[in-house]
Structures are given as C-alpha cells and as structure tokens.
C-alpha cells in the first residue's frame, strides 16, 4: 500500500514518541516498508549535540535501535536549519519528498485553545503535504 514511511522526531523528546513509533512500526512491519526518522535541528552546538556530525550519529543510532526493537528497516535523515522552530514545516515537507515518503506518521497533542490561533506542526504538515499523514495522539 505504501512504499516509505517518514516519522518526524525530536531526539530531545524521544521518550514521548513511543505511541506514534509503535503505530508506524506496525504498519512498516506488516508490509515490509522502510522507515525514515527525520529530525530538524540547528547546526549550532546545543545540549543534544555539539556538531552536525554528532547529531547525525545520534539520529542513526536511534534509528538503528528502533529498527532492532521493532524488527523494521529504518534510517535517519537529519535536517539542519538556522531556526528549526520557524523552518519546521518547510524542512519536513522537503524531507518527505527527498526521501520519497508517501506516508507520514507523526505524534501530536490534544488540541487546545492556542491551536486555533497557531496550528500544530502535525496540522500544518497534514494541511500542506501531498502525501498521507497519520497523526497519533
């Protein structure tokens, strides 16, 4: 049905993504679909990594760990931006096309009042993407 899944992740909150990763792994394993974990970050040194190469290694390690845990094929796709918060939507939409993904499985939160003014990242991706988007609460 699908040929490649993309899961946007934030490595600093990886422990809170188990639900969406489990859903994506179920879909991927069922039809032998490769998974790409995409992460948007700054190239500047930060708490998570000091260099882009260090961040890539952490993302690949995370991807390999999830692949082993769930019995799937997975890789990482690091995206570097001067302002990850402002560029999140554009960076993820670009990653979807660069990786040939036709399904995005993304963790989201229960909508609240601020979402009526500022839509969530998941909502923006679902609205602006030309591929299927599965938002998991």
PAPA-80152 format. One record per atom (N, C-alpha, C): residue number from 1; chain; atom name; x, y, z. Coordinates in steps of 0.2 Angstrom, whole numbers, plus 5000, padded with zeros to 4 digits. Example, Ala and Ser with C-alpha at 12.3 -4.5 7.8 and 13.67 -1.06 7.14 Angstrom:
+-----+----+----+------+------+------+
!   i ! ch ! at !    X !    Y !    Z !
+-----+----+----+------+------+------+
!   1 !  A !  N ! 5066 ! 4972 ! 5039 !
!   1 !  A ! CA ! 5062 ! 4978 ! 5039 !
!   1 !  A !  C ! 5066 ! 4984 ! 5039 !
!   2 !  A !  N ! 5064 ! 4989 ! 5035 !
!   2 !  A ! CA ! 5068 ! 4995 ! 5036 !
!   2 !  A !  C ! 5064 ! 5000 ! 5039 !
+-----+----+----+------+------+------+
//
This chain:
+-----+----+----+------+------+------+
!   i ! ch ! at !    X !    Y !    Z !
+-----+----+----+------+------+------+
!   1 !  A !  N ! 5004 ! 4994 ! 5000 !
!   1 !  A ! CA ! 5000 ! 5000 ! 5000 !
!   1 !  A !  C ! 5004 ! 5006 ! 5000 !
!   2 !  A !  N ! 5009 ! 5007 ! 5005 !
!   2 !  A ! CA ! 5014 ! 5012 ! 5005 !
!   2 !  A !  C ! 5021 ! 5010 ! 5004 !
!   3 !  A !  N ! 5025 ! 5014 ! 5001 !
!   3 !  A ! CA ! 5032 ! 5012 ! 5000 !
!   3 !  A !  C ! 5037 ! 5014 ! 5004 !
!   4 !  A !  N ! 5036 ! 5020 ! 5008 !
!   4 !  A ! CA ! 5041 ! 5023 ! 5013 !
!   4 !  A !  C ! 5037 ! 5027 ! 5018 !
!   5 !  A !  N ! 5039 ! 5026 ! 5024 !
!   5 !  A ! CA ! 5036 ! 5030 ! 5030 !
!   5 !  A !  C ! 5041 ! 5035 ! 5032 !
!   6 !  A !  N ! 5039 ! 5041 ! 5034 !
!   6 !  A ! CA ! 5043 ! 5046 ! 5037 !
!   6 !  A !  C ! 5040 ! 5047 ! 5044 !
!   7 !  A !  N ! 5044 ! 5047 ! 5049 !
!   7 !  A ! CA ! 5042 ! 5049 ! 5056 !
!   7 !  A !  C ! 5046 ! 5055 ! 5058 !
!   8 !  A !  N ! 5043 ! 5061 ! 5059 !
!   8 !  A ! CA ! 5047 ! 5066 ! 5062 !
!   8 !  A !  C ! 5048 ! 5065 ! 5069 !
!   9 !  A !  N ! 5054 ! 5066 ! 5071 !
!   9 !  A ! CA ! 5055 ! 5066 ! 5078 !
!   9 !  A !  C ! 5059 ! 5071 ! 5081 !
!  10 !  A !  N ! 5059 ! 5072 ! 5088 !
!  10 !  A ! CA ! 5063 ! 5077 ! 5091 !
!  10 !  A !  C ! 5067 ! 5072 ! 5096 !
!  11 !  A !  N ! 5074 ! 5072 ! 5095 !
!  11 !  A ! CA ! 5078 ! 5067 ! 5099 !
!  11 !  A !  C ! 5078 ! 5069 ! 5106 !
!  12 !  A !  N ! 5077 ! 5076 ! 5108 !
!  12 !  A ! CA ! 5076 ! 5078 ! 5115 !
!  12 !  A !  C ! 5070 ! 5075 ! 5118 !
!  13 !  A !  N ! 5065 ! 5073 ! 5115 !
!  13 !  A ! CA ! 5059 ! 5071 ! 5117 !
!  13 !  A !  C ! 5057 ! 5064 ! 5115 !
!  14 !  A !  N ! 5062 ! 5060 ! 5113 !
!  14 !  A ! CA ! 5061 ! 5053 ! 5110 !
!  14 !  A !  C ! 5057 ! 5049 ! 5115 !
!  15 !  A !  N ! 5058 ! 5050 ! 5121 !
!  15 !  A ! CA ! 5054 ! 5045 ! 5126 !
!  15 !  A !  C ! 5047 ! 5046 ! 5126 !
!  16 !  A !  N ! 5044 ! 5052 ! 5123 !
!  16 !  A ! CA ! 5037 ! 5053 ! 5122 !
!  16 !  A !  C ! 5034 ! 5051 ! 5115 !
!  17 !  A !  N ! 5038 ! 5048 ! 5111 !
!  17 !  A ! CA ! 5036 ! 5046 ! 5104 !
!  17 !  A !  C ! 5034 ! 5039 ! 5103 !
!  18 !  A !  N ! 5034 ! 5035 ! 5109 !
!  18 !  A ! CA ! 5033 ! 5028 ! 5108 !
!  18 !  A !  C ! 5026 ! 5026 ! 5105 !
!  19 !  A !  N ! 5021 ! 5030 ! 5106 !
!  19 !  A ! CA ! 5014 ! 5028 ! 5103 !
!  19 !  A !  C ! 5015 ! 5029 ! 5095 !
!  20 !  A !  N ! 5017 ! 5034 ! 5093 !
!  20 !  A ! CA ! 5017 ! 5035 ! 5085 !
!  20 !  A !  C ! 5023 ! 5031 ! 5082 !
!  21 !  A !  N ! 5028 ! 5029 ! 5086 !
!  21 !  A ! CA ! 5033 ! 5025 ! 5083 !
!  21 !  A !  C ! 5030 ! 5018 ! 5083 !
!  22 !  A !  N ! 5026 ! 5016 ! 5088 !
!  22 !  A ! CA ! 5023 ! 5009 ! 5088 !
!  22 !  A !  C ! 5018 ! 5008 ! 5082 !
!  23 !  A !  N ! 5014 ! 5013 ! 5081 !
!  23 !  A ! CA ! 5010 ! 5013 ! 5075 !
!  23 !  A !  C ! 5013 ! 5013 ! 5069 !
!  24 !  A !  N ! 5018 ! 5017 ! 5068 !
!  24 !  A ! CA ! 5022 ! 5017 ! 5062 !
!  24 !  A !  C ! 5026 ! 5010 ! 5061 !
!  25 !  A !  N ! 5029 ! 5007 ! 5066 !
!  25 !  A ! CA ! 5032 ! 5001 ! 5066 !
!  25 !  A !  C ! 5027 ! 4995 ! 5064 !
!  26 !  A !  N ! 5021 ! 4995 ! 5066 !
!  26 !  A ! CA ! 5016 ! 4990 ! 5065 !
!  26 !  A !  C ! 5015 ! 4991 ! 5057 !
!  27 !  A !  N ! 5014 ! 4997 ! 5055 !
!  27 !  A ! CA ! 5012 ! 4997 ! 5048 !
!  27 !  A !  C ! 5018 ! 4995 ! 5043 !
!  28 !  A !  N ! 5024 ! 4997 ! 5045 !
!  28 !  A ! CA ! 5030 ! 4996 ! 5042 !
!  28 !  A !  C ! 5032 ! 4988 ! 5042 !
!  29 !  A !  N ! 5031 ! 4985 ! 5047 !
!  29 !  A ! CA ! 5032 ! 4978 ! 5048 !
!  29 !  A !  C ! 5027 ! 4974 ! 5044 !
!  30 !  A !  N ! 5021 ! 4976 ! 5044 !
!  30 !  A ! CA ! 5016 ! 4972 ! 5041 !
!  30 !  A !  C ! 5017 ! 4971 ! 5033 !
!  31 !  A !  N ! 5020 ! 4977 ! 5030 !
!  31 !  A ! CA ! 5021 ! 4977 ! 5023 !
!  31 !  A !  C ! 5028 ! 4978 ! 5021 !
!  32 !  A !  N ! 5033 ! 4977 ! 5025 !
!  32 !  A ! CA ! 5040 ! 4977 ! 5024 !
!  32 !  A !  C ! 5042 ! 4984 ! 5021 !
!  33 !  A !  N ! 5039 ! 4989 ! 5024 !
!  33 !  A ! CA ! 5040 ! 4996 ! 5022 !
!  33 !  A !  C ! 5046 ! 4999 ! 5026 !
!  34 !  A !  N ! 5051 ! 5002 ! 5022 !
!  34 !  A ! CA ! 5056 ! 5006 ! 5026 !
!  34 !  A !  C ! 5054 ! 5012 ! 5029 !
!  35 !  A !  N ! 5057 ! 5014 ! 5035 !
!  35 !  A ! CA ! 5055 ! 5019 ! 5039 !
!  35 !  A !  C ! 5061 ! 5024 ! 5039 !
!  36 !  A !  N ! 5059 ! 5031 ! 5039 !
!  36 !  A ! CA ! 5065 ! 5036 ! 5039 !
!  36 !  A !  C ! 5063 ! 5040 ! 5045 !
!  37 !  A !  N ! 5067 ! 5041 ! 5050 !
!  37 !  A ! CA ! 5066 ! 5045 ! 5056 !
!  37 !  A !  C ! 5069 ! 5052 ! 5054 !
!  38 !  A !  N ! 5065 ! 5057 ! 5053 !
!  38 !  A ! CA ! 5068 ! 5064 ! 5051 !
!  38 !  A !  C ! 5068 ! 5069 ! 5057 !
!  39 !  A !  N ! 5073 ! 5072 ! 5058 !
!  39 !  A ! CA ! 5074 ! 5077 ! 5064 !
!  39 !  A !  C ! 5077 ! 5083 ! 5061 !
!  40 !  A !  N ! 5074 ! 5089 ! 5064 !
!  40 !  A ! CA ! 5076 ! 5095 ! 5062 !
!  40 !  A !  C ! 5079 ! 5099 ! 5068 !
!  41 !  A !  N ! 5085 ! 5101 ! 5067 !
!  41 !  A ! CA ! 5089 ! 5104 ! 5072 !
!  41 !  A !  C ! 5093 ! 5110 ! 5070 !
!  42 !  A !  N ! 5096 ! 5113 ! 5074 !
!  42 !  A ! CA ! 5101 ! 5119 ! 5072 !
!  42 !  A !  C ! 5108 ! 5116 ! 5071 !
!  43 !  A !  N ! 5112 ! 5118 ! 5067 !
!  43 !  A ! CA ! 5119 ! 5116 ! 5066 !
!  43 !  A !  C ! 5123 ! 5119 ! 5072 !
!  44 !  A !  N ! 5121 ! 5124 ! 5076 !
!  44 !  A ! CA ! 5125 ! 5127 ! 5081 !
!  44 !  A !  C ! 5125 ! 5121 ! 5087 !
!  45 !  A !  N ! 5131 ! 5122 ! 5091 !
!  45 !  A ! CA ! 5131 ! 5117 ! 5096 !
!  45 !  A !  C ! 5125 ! 5118 ! 5101 !
!  46 !  A !  N ! 5123 ! 5112 ! 5104 !
!  46 !  A ! CA ! 5117 ! 5113 ! 5109 !
!  46 !  A !  C ! 5118 ! 5107 ! 5114 !
!  47 !  A !  N ! 5113 ! 5106 ! 5118 !
!  47 !  A ! CA ! 5113 ! 5101 ! 5123 !
!  47 !  A !  C ! 5113 ! 5094 ! 5120 !
!  48 !  A !  N ! 5110 ! 5093 ! 5115 !
!  48 !  A ! CA ! 5109 ! 5087 ! 5112 !
!  48 !  A !  C ! 5116 ! 5084 ! 5108 !
!  49 !  A !  N ! 5119 ! 5089 ! 5104 !
!  49 !  A ! CA ! 5125 ! 5088 ! 5100 !
!  49 !  A !  C ! 5129 ! 5094 ! 5099 !
!  50 !  A !  N ! 5135 ! 5093 ! 5099 !
!  50 !  A ! CA ! 5140 ! 5099 ! 5098 !
!  50 !  A !  C ! 5141 ! 5100 ! 5090 !
!  51 !  A !  N ! 5140 ! 5096 ! 5086 !
!  51 !  A ! CA ! 5141 ! 5096 ! 5079 !
!  51 !  A !  C ! 5136 ! 5093 ! 5075 !
!  52 !  A !  N ! 5135 ! 5095 ! 5069 !
!  52 !  A ! CA ! 5130 ! 5091 ! 5065 !
!  52 !  A !  C ! 5132 ! 5084 ! 5064 !
!  53 !  A !  N ! 5138 ! 5082 ! 5063 !
!  53 !  A ! CA ! 5140 ! 5075 ! 5063 !
!  53 !  A !  C ! 5138 ! 5071 ! 5069 !
!  54 !  A !  N ! 5139 ! 5074 ! 5075 !
!  54 !  A ! CA ! 5137 ! 5071 ! 5081 !
!  54 !  A !  C ! 5130 ! 5070 ! 5081 !
!  55 !  A !  N ! 5126 ! 5075 ! 5079 !
!  55 !  A ! CA ! 5119 ! 5074 ! 5079 !
!  55 !  A !  C ! 5117 ! 5068 ! 5074 !
!  56 !  A !  N ! 5120 ! 5068 ! 5068 !
!  56 !  A ! CA ! 5118 ! 5063 ! 5063 !
!  56 !  A !  C ! 5120 ! 5056 ! 5066 !
!  57 !  A !  N ! 5125 ! 5055 ! 5070 !
!  57 !  A ! CA ! 5127 ! 5049 ! 5073 !
!  57 !  A !  C ! 5122 ! 5047 ! 5078 !
!  58 !  A !  N ! 5119 ! 5052 ! 5082 !
!  58 !  A ! CA ! 5114 ! 5050 ! 5087 !
!  58 !  A !  C ! 5108 ! 5048 ! 5084 !
!  59 !  A !  N ! 5106 ! 5052 ! 5078 !
!  59 !  A ! CA ! 5100 ! 5050 ! 5075 !
!  59 !  A !  C ! 5100 ! 5043 ! 5072 !
!  60 !  A !  N ! 5106 ! 5042 ! 5069 !
!  60 !  A ! CA ! 5107 ! 5035 ! 5066 !
!  60 !  A !  C ! 5107 ! 5029 ! 5071 !
!  61 !  A !  N ! 5110 ! 5031 ! 5077 !
!  61 !  A ! CA ! 5110 ! 5026 ! 5082 !
!  61 !  A !  C ! 5103 ! 5025 ! 5085 !
!  62 !  A !  N ! 5099 ! 5030 ! 5085 !
!  62 !  A ! CA ! 5092 ! 5030 ! 5087 !
!  62 !  A !  C ! 5088 ! 5026 ! 5082 !
!  63 !  A !  N ! 5089 ! 5027 ! 5076 !
!  63 !  A ! CA ! 5085 ! 5024 ! 5071 !
!  63 !  A !  C ! 5087 ! 5016 ! 5071 !
!  64 !  A !  N ! 5094 ! 5015 ! 5072 !
!  64 !  A ! CA ! 5096 ! 5008 ! 5072 !
!  64 !  A !  C ! 5093 ! 5004 ! 5078 !
!  65 !  A !  N ! 5092 ! 5008 ! 5084 !
!  65 !  A ! CA ! 5089 ! 5005 ! 5090 !
!  65 !  A !  C ! 5082 ! 5003 ! 5089 !
!  66 !  A !  N ! 5078 ! 5008 ! 5085 !
!  66 !  A ! CA ! 5071 ! 5007 ! 5084 !
!  66 !  A !  C ! 5070 ! 5001 ! 5079 !
!  67 !  A !  N ! 5074 ! 5001 ! 5074 !
!  67 !  A ! CA ! 5074 ! 4996 ! 5069 !
!  67 !  A !  C ! 5075 ! 4989 ! 5072 !
!  68 !  A !  N ! 5080 ! 4988 ! 5077 !
!  68 !  A ! CA ! 5081 ! 4982 ! 5080 !
!  68 !  A !  C ! 5075 ! 4980 ! 5085 !
!  69 !  A !  N ! 5073 ! 4985 ! 5089 !
!  69 !  A ! CA ! 5067 ! 4984 ! 5094 !
!  69 !  A !  C ! 5061 ! 4982 ! 5090 !
!  70 !  A !  N ! 5059 ! 4985 ! 5084 !
!  70 !  A ! CA ! 5053 ! 4984 ! 5081 !
!  70 !  A !  C ! 5053 ! 4979 ! 5075 !
!  71 !  A !  N ! 5059 ! 4977 ! 5073 !
!  71 !  A ! CA ! 5060 ! 4972 ! 5068 !
!  71 !  A !  C ! 5058 ! 4975 ! 5061 !
!  72 !  A !  N ! 5061 ! 4981 ! 5060 !
!  72 !  A ! CA ! 5059 ! 4985 ! 5054 !
!  72 !  A !  C ! 5066 ! 4987 ! 5051 !
!  73 !  A !  N ! 5066 ! 4990 ! 5045 !
!  73 !  A ! CA ! 5071 ! 4993 ! 5042 !
!  73 !  A !  C ! 5070 ! 5001 ! 5043 !
!  74 !  A !  N ! 5076 ! 5004 ! 5046 !
!  74 !  A ! CA ! 5075 ! 5011 ! 5047 !
!  74 !  A !  C ! 5081 ! 5015 ! 5046 !
!  75 !  A !  N ! 5081 ! 5021 ! 5044 !
!  75 !  A ! CA ! 5087 ! 5026 ! 5044 !
!  75 !  A !  C ! 5085 ! 5032 ! 5046 !
!  76 !  A !  N ! 5090 ! 5037 ! 5047 !
!  76 !  A ! CA ! 5089 ! 5043 ! 5050 !
!  76 !  A !  C ! 5090 ! 5048 ! 5044 !
!  77 !  A !  N ! 5087 ! 5054 ! 5045 !
!  77 !  A ! CA ! 5088 ! 5060 ! 5040 !
!  77 !  A !  C ! 5088 ! 5066 ! 5044 !
!  78 !  A !  N ! 5094 ! 5069 ! 5045 !
!  78 !  A ! CA ! 5095 ! 5075 ! 5049 !
!  78 !  A !  C ! 5094 ! 5081 ! 5044 !
!  79 !  A !  N ! 5091 ! 5086 ! 5047 !
!  79 !  A ! CA ! 5089 ! 5092 ! 5043 !
!  79 !  A !  C ! 5092 ! 5098 ! 5048 !
!  80 !  A !  N ! 5096 ! 5102 ! 5045 !
!  80 !  A ! CA ! 5099 ! 5107 ! 5049 !
!  80 !  A !  C ! 5096 ! 5114 ! 5047 !
!  81 !  A !  N ! 5095 ! 5118 ! 5051 !
!  81 !  A ! CA ! 5091 ! 5125 ! 5050 !
!  81 !  A !  C ! 5094 ! 5130 ! 5055 !
!  82 !  A !  N ! 5094 ! 5136 ! 5053 !
!  82 !  A ! CA ! 5096 ! 5142 ! 5057 !
!  82 !  A !  C ! 5091 ! 5143 ! 5062 !
!  83 !  A !  N ! 5084 ! 5142 ! 5061 !
!  83 !  A ! CA ! 5079 ! 5142 ! 5065 !
!  83 !  A !  C ! 5074 ! 5136 ! 5065 !
!  84 !  A !  N ! 5076 ! 5131 ! 5068 !
!  84 !  A ! CA ! 5072 ! 5125 ! 5067 !
!  84 !  A !  C ! 5064 ! 5126 ! 5069 !
!  85 !  A !  N ! 5062 ! 5130 ! 5073 !
!  85 !  A ! CA ! 5055 ! 5131 ! 5075 !
!  85 !  A !  C ! 5052 ! 5134 ! 5069 !
!  86 !  A !  N ! 5055 ! 5140 ! 5066 !
!  86 !  A ! CA ! 5052 ! 5143 ! 5061 !
!  86 !  A !  C ! 5052 ! 5139 ! 5054 !
!  87 !  A !  N ! 5057 ! 5135 ! 5053 !
!  87 !  A ! CA ! 5058 ! 5131 ! 5047 !
!  87 !  A !  C ! 5055 ! 5124 ! 5048 !
!  88 !  A !  N ! 5052 ! 5122 ! 5053 !
!  88 !  A ! CA ! 5050 ! 5115 ! 5054 !
!  88 !  A !  C ! 5045 ! 5112 ! 5048 !
!  89 !  A !  N ! 5040 ! 5116 ! 5047 !
!  89 !  A ! CA ! 5035 ! 5114 ! 5042 !
!  89 !  A !  C ! 5039 ! 5113 ! 5035 !
!  90 !  A !  N ! 5043 ! 5118 ! 5033 !
!  90 !  A ! CA ! 5046 ! 5118 ! 5026 !
!  90 !  A !  C ! 5051 ! 5112 ! 5026 !
!  91 !  A !  N ! 5055 ! 5112 ! 5032 !
!  91 !  A ! CA ! 5060 ! 5106 ! 5032 !
!  91 !  A !  C ! 5057 ! 5099 ! 5032 !
!  92 !  A !  N ! 5052 ! 5098 ! 5035 !
!  92 !  A ! CA ! 5049 ! 5092 ! 5035 !
!  92 !  A !  C ! 5046 ! 5090 ! 5028 !
!  93 !  A !  N ! 5042 ! 5095 ! 5025 !
!  93 !  A ! CA ! 5039 ! 5094 ! 5019 !
!  93 !  A !  C ! 5045 ! 5092 ! 5013 !
!  94 !  A !  N ! 5051 ! 5096 ! 5014 !
!  94 !  A ! CA ! 5056 ! 5094 ! 5010 !
!  94 !  A !  C ! 5059 ! 5087 ! 5011 !
!  95 !  A !  N ! 5059 ! 5085 ! 5017 !
!  95 !  A ! CA ! 5062 ! 5079 ! 5019 !
!  95 !  A !  C ! 5057 ! 5073 ! 5016 !
!  96 !  A !  N ! 5051 ! 5074 ! 5016 !
!  96 !  A ! CA ! 5046 ! 5070 ! 5014 !
!  96 !  A !  C ! 5047 ! 5068 ! 5006 !
!  97 !  A !  N ! 5049 ! 5073 ! 5003 !
!  97 !  A ! CA ! 5050 ! 5072 ! 4995 !
!  97 !  A !  C ! 5057 ! 5070 ! 4994 !
!  98 !  A !  N ! 5062 ! 5072 ! 4998 !
!  98 !  A ! CA ! 5069 ! 5070 ! 4997 !
!  98 !  A !  C ! 5069 ! 5062 ! 4998 !
!  99 !  A !  N ! 5065 ! 5060 ! 5003 !
!  99 !  A ! CA ! 5066 ! 5053 ! 5005 !
!  99 !  A !  C ! 5060 ! 5048 ! 5001 !
! 100 !  A !  N ! 5056 ! 5051 ! 4997 !
! 100 !  A ! CA ! 5051 ! 5048 ! 4993 !
! 100 !  A !  C ! 5046 ! 5045 ! 4998 !
! 101 !  A !  N ! 5045 ! 5048 ! 5003 !
! 101 !  A ! CA ! 5040 ! 5045 ! 5008 !
! 101 !  A !  C ! 5033 ! 5046 ! 5005 !
! 102 !  A !  N ! 5028 ! 5042 ! 5006 !
! 102 !  A ! CA ! 5021 ! 5043 ! 5004 !
! 102 !  A !  C ! 5016 ! 5042 ! 5010 !
! 103 !  A !  N ! 5019 ! 5041 ! 5016 !
! 103 !  A ! CA ! 5015 ! 5041 ! 5022 !
! 103 !  A !  C ! 5020 ! 5044 ! 5028 !
! 104 !  A !  N ! 5017 ! 5049 ! 5031 !
! 104 !  A ! CA ! 5020 ! 5052 ! 5037 !
! 104 !  A !  C ! 5016 ! 5050 ! 5043 !
! 105 !  A !  N ! 5019 ! 5047 ! 5048 !
! 105 !  A ! CA ! 5016 ! 5045 ! 5055 !
! 105 !  A !  C ! 5019 ! 5050 ! 5060 !
! 106 !  A !  N ! 5015 ! 5054 ! 5063 !
! 106 !  A ! CA ! 5018 ! 5060 ! 5067 !
! 106 !  A !  C ! 5014 ! 5060 ! 5074 !
! 107 !  A !  N ! 5018 ! 5060 ! 5079 !
! 107 !  A ! CA ! 5015 ! 5061 ! 5086 !
! 107 !  A !  C ! 5012 ! 5068 ! 5086 !
! 108 !  A !  N ! 5006 ! 5069 ! 5089 !
! 108 !  A ! CA ! 5003 ! 5076 ! 5091 !
! 108 !  A !  C ! 5000 ! 5076 ! 5098 !
! 109 !  A !  N ! 4998 ! 5082 ! 5099 !
! 109 !  A ! CA ! 4995 ! 5083 ! 5106 !
! 109 !  A !  C ! 4987 ! 5084 ! 5105 !
! 110 !  A !  N ! 4984 ! 5084 ! 5111 !
! 110 !  A ! CA ! 4977 ! 5085 ! 5111 !
! 110 !  A !  C ! 4976 ! 5093 ! 5109 !
! 111 !  A !  N ! 4972 ! 5095 ! 5104 !
! 111 !  A ! CA ! 4971 ! 5102 ! 5103 !
! 111 !  A !  C ! 4969 ! 5106 ! 5109 !
! 112 !  A !  N ! 4972 ! 5112 ! 5109 !
! 112 !  A ! CA ! 4970 ! 5116 ! 5115 !
! 112 !  A !  C ! 4968 ! 5123 ! 5111 !
! 113 !  A !  N ! 4967 ! 5128 ! 5115 !
! 113 !  A ! CA ! 4964 ! 5135 ! 5113 !
! 113 !  A !  C ! 4970 ! 5138 ! 5108 !
! 114 !  A !  N ! 4976 ! 5137 ! 5110 !
! 114 !  A ! CA ! 4981 ! 5140 ! 5106 !
! 114 !  A !  C ! 4981 ! 5137 ! 5099 !
! 115 !  A !  N ! 4979 ! 5131 ! 5098 !
! 115 !  A ! CA ! 4979 ! 5128 ! 5091 !
! 115 !  A !  C ! 4974 ! 5131 ! 5087 !
! 116 !  A !  N ! 4970 ! 5135 ! 5089 !
! 116 !  A ! CA ! 4965 ! 5139 ! 5085 !
! 116 !  A !  C ! 4968 ! 5145 ! 5082 !
! 117 !  A !  N ! 4974 ! 5147 ! 5085 !
! 117 !  A ! CA ! 4977 ! 5153 ! 5083 !
! 117 !  A !  C ! 4984 ! 5151 ! 5079 !
! 118 !  A !  N ! 4987 ! 5146 ! 5082 !
! 118 !  A ! CA ! 4994 ! 5143 ! 5079 !
! 118 !  A !  C ! 4993 ! 5136 ! 5079 !
! 119 !  A !  N ! 4992 ! 5133 ! 5072 !
! 119 !  A ! CA ! 4991 ! 5126 ! 5072 !
! 119 !  A !  C ! 4997 ! 5122 ! 5073 !
! 120 !  A !  N ! 4996 ! 5116 ! 5075 !
! 120 !  A ! CA ! 5001 ! 5112 ! 5077 !
! 120 !  A !  C ! 5006 ! 5110 ! 5071 !
! 121 !  A !  N ! 5012 ! 5107 ! 5072 !
! 121 !  A ! CA ! 5016 ! 5105 ! 5067 !
! 121 !  A !  C ! 5013 ! 5100 ! 5063 !
! 122 !  A !  N ! 5009 ! 5095 ! 5066 !
! 122 !  A ! CA ! 5006 ! 5090 ! 5063 !
! 122 !  A !  C ! 5000 ! 5092 ! 5059 !
! 123 !  A !  N ! 4997 ! 5097 ! 5061 !
! 123 !  A ! CA ! 4991 ! 5100 ! 5057 !
! 123 !  A !  C ! 4994 ! 5104 ! 5051 !
! 124 !  A !  N ! 4999 ! 5107 ! 5052 !
! 124 !  A ! CA ! 5002 ! 5111 ! 5046 !
! 124 !  A !  C ! 5005 ! 5106 ! 5041 !
! 125 !  A !  N ! 5008 ! 5100 ! 5043 !
! 125 !  A ! CA ! 5010 ! 5095 ! 5038 !
! 125 !  A !  C ! 5005 ! 5092 ! 5035 !
! 126 !  A !  N ! 4999 ! 5090 ! 5038 !
! 126 !  A ! CA ! 4993 ! 5087 ! 5035 !
! 126 !  A !  C ! 4990 ! 5092 ! 5030 !
! 127 !  A !  N ! 4990 ! 5098 ! 5032 !
! 127 !  A ! CA ! 4987 ! 5103 ! 5028 !
! 127 !  A !  C ! 4991 ! 5104 ! 5021 !
! 128 !  A !  N ! 4997 ! 5104 ! 5022 !
! 128 !  A ! CA ! 5001 ! 5106 ! 5016 !
! 128 !  A !  C ! 5005 ! 5101 ! 5012 !
! 129 !  A !  N ! 5004 ! 5095 ! 5015 !
! 129 !  A ! CA ! 5008 ! 5089 ! 5011 !
! 129 !  A !  C ! 5003 ! 5086 ! 5006 !
! 130 !  A !  N ! 5007 ! 5083 ! 5001 !
! 130 !  A ! CA ! 5003 ! 5080 ! 4996 !
! 130 !  A !  C ! 5003 ! 5072 ! 4997 !
! 131 !  A !  N ! 5005 ! 5070 ! 5003 !
! 131 !  A ! CA ! 5005 ! 5063 ! 5005 !
! 131 !  A !  C ! 5001 ! 5062 ! 5011 !
! 132 !  A !  N ! 4999 ! 5055 ! 5012 !
! 132 !  A ! CA ! 4995 ! 5054 ! 5018 !
! 132 !  A !  C ! 4999 ! 5055 ! 5024 !
! 133 !  A !  N ! 4995 ! 5058 ! 5029 !
! 133 !  A ! CA ! 4998 ! 5060 ! 5036 !
! 133 !  A !  C ! 4993 ! 5057 ! 5041 !
! 134 !  A !  N ! 4997 ! 5053 ! 5045 !
! 134 !  A ! CA ! 4993 ! 5049 ! 5051 !
! 134 !  A !  C ! 4995 ! 5053 ! 5057 !
! 135 !  A !  N ! 4991 ! 5057 ! 5060 !
! 135 !  A ! CA ! 4993 ! 5060 ! 5067 !
! 135 !  A !  C ! 4990 ! 5055 ! 5072 !
! 136 !  A !  N ! 4995 ! 5054 ! 5077 !
! 136 !  A ! CA ! 4994 ! 5050 ! 5083 !
! 136 !  A !  C ! 4994 ! 5054 ! 5089 !
! 137 !  A !  N ! 4988 ! 5053 ! 5093 !
! 137 !  A ! CA ! 4988 ! 5057 ! 5099 !
! 137 !  A !  C ! 4990 ! 5052 ! 5105 !
+-----+----+----+------+------+------+
//
